[in-house]
Amino acid sequence: MAIYSYEKRIPKIHPSAWIFPSADIIGKVIIGKDVYIGAGAVIRGDYGTIIIGDGSAIEENVTIHARPGGKTVIEENVTVGHAAMIHNCTLKKDCVIGMQATVTDYAEVGEGAIVGEGALVKTKQIISPRKVAVGVPAKEIKDVSDQVFQLWQALKENYRYLAKTYPEKLKKLERENIKA
């Protein structure tokens, strides 16, 4: 993995977090306990601050950034889906951001909310707690049922398991050692 300081801005990463070797962590980034950071993720706190709470999963190819002097806050137990774009916003505890969704400046996604795949949460937009929001721009369409909420809690355990087991079980194979 590539971990960079920028001027006096140095990442702080909990030892139990798993950061895939091809992810980039830059500047003032705080990564909590049991966090999973997937391959190709770019988390750039070069002139803003990024906080990723305990038990969160940042899947492959996610980009996270903040404006100068700004802050991106991802609270505990959040899942950010593959190739999502998170910029200078707040993601509350237990929410889910779908694959290729975008959450932009000063927006807030409420606790336990789900933002669907490809959705756009626009500047200063607020998604209410435990709501499902989809579309461009995102619109709340229904409540997150208890059954769906519990399903997502179970799925989030998978990423905490990966964060714990990848360091020991993930093995890089050298091309010359792979036999067809």
Backbone hydrogen bonds, N-H to C=O, Kabsch-Sander energy under -0.5 kcal/mol:
donor,donor_aa,acceptor,acceptor_aa,energy
2,A,23,A,-2.3
3,I,1,M,-0.7
4,Y,2,A,-0.5
4,Y,25,I,-3.0
6,Y,9,R,-2.4
9,R,6,Y,-2.6
10,I,8,K,-0.8
12,K,29,V,-3.1
14,H,31,I,-2.3
17,A,14,H,-1.9
18,W,35,V,-3.2
19,I,17,A,-0.5
20,F,18,W,-0.5
20,F,37,I,-2.5
23,A,20,F,-2.4
24,D,41,A,-2.8
25,I,2,A,-2.8
26,I,43,I,-2.8
27,G,4,Y,-2.2
28,K,45,G,-2.7
29,V,27,G,-1.8
30,I,50,I,-2.8
31,I,12,K,-2.9
31,I,29,V,-0.5
32,G,30,I,-0.5
32,G,52,I,-2.5
35,V,32,G,-0.9
36,Y,56,S,-2.2
37,I,18,W,-2.6
38,G,58,I,-3.3
41,A,38,G,-1.6
42,V,62,V,-2.7
43,I,24,D,-2.9
44,R,42,V,-0.6
44,R,64,I,-2.8
45,G,26,I,-3.9
45,G,43,I,-0.7
49,T,70,G,-2.2
50,I,28,K,-2.2
51,I,72,T,-2.5
52,I,30,I,-3.2
53,G,51,I,-0.5
53,G,74,I,-3.3
55,G,33,K,-3.0
56,S,53,G,-1.5
57,A,78,V,-3.0
58,I,36,Y,-3.4
59,E,57,A,-0.7
59,E,80,V,-2.6
61,N,39,A,-2.0
62,V,59,E,-1.3
63,T,84,A,-2.3
64,I,42,V,-2.8
65,H,86,I,-2.0
66,A,44,R,-0.6
69,G,47,Y,-2.8
70,G,67,R,-2.7
72,T,49,T,-2.8
73,V,71,K,-0.5
73,V,89,C,-2.4
74,I,51,I,-3.1
74,I,72,T,-0.5
75,E,73,V,-0.6
75,E,91,L,-3.0
77,N,54,D,-2.5
78,V,75,E,-0.7
79,T,95,C,-2.0
80,V,57,A,-2.9
81,G,79,T,-0.6
81,G,97,I,-3.3
83,A,60,E,-2.4
84,A,81,G,-1.7
85,M,101,A,-2.6
86,I,63,T,-3.0
87,H,103,V,-2.6
88,N,65,H,-2.4
90,T,107,A,-2.2
91,L,73,V,-3.1
92,K,90,T,-0.6
92,K,109,V,-2.8
94,D,76,E,-2.1
95,C,92,K,-1.7
96,V,113,A,-2.4
97,I,79,T,-2.9
98,G,96,V,-0.5
98,G,115,V,-2.8
100,Q,82,H,-2.3
101,A,98,G,-1.8
102,T,119,A,-2.7
103,V,85,M,-2.7
104,T,121,V,-2.5
106,Y,88,N,-3.6
107,A,104,T,-1.9
108,E,125,Q,-2.3
109,V,90,T,-2.4
110,G,108,E,-0.6
110,G,127,I,-2.2
112,G,93,K,-1.9
113,A,110,G,-2.1
114,I,131,K,-2.6
115,V,96,V,-2.8
116,G,114,I,-0.6
116,G,133,A,-3.2
118,G,99,M,-2.2
119,A,116,G,-1.8
120,L,135,G,-2.2
121,V,102,T,-3.3
121,V,119,A,-0.5
122,K,120,L,-0.9
124,K,105,D,-2.3
125,Q,122,K,-2.3
127,I,108,E,-3.0
128,S,126,I,-0.6
130,R,111,E,-1.8
131,K,128,S,-1.1
132,V,142,K,-3.0
133,A,114,I,-2.8
133,A,131,K,-0.5
134,V,139,K,-2.1
138,A,120,L,-3.4
139,K,134,V,-2.4
141,I,132,V,-3.1
142,K,132,V,-1.0
144,V,130,R,-2.9
145,S,143,D,-0.7
149,F,145,S,-2.7
150,Q,146,D,-2.6
151,L,147,Q,-2.1
152,W,148,V,-2.4
153,Q,149,F,-1.8
154,A,150,Q,-2.0
155,L,151,L,-2.4
156,K,152,W,-2.1
157,E,153,Q,-0.9
157,E,154,A,-0.5
158,N,154,A,-0.7
158,N,155,L,-0.9
159,Y,155,L,-0.8
160,R,156,K,-1.6
161,Y,157,E,-2.4
162,L,158,N,-2.3
163,A,159,Y,-2.5
164,K,160,R,-1.5
165,T,161,Y,-2.4
166,Y,162,L,-2.9
168,E,165,T,-0.7
169,K,165,T,-2.8
170,L,166,Y,-2.4
171,K,169,K,-0.6
177,N,174,E,-2.1
178,I,175,R,-1.4
179,K,177,N,-0.6
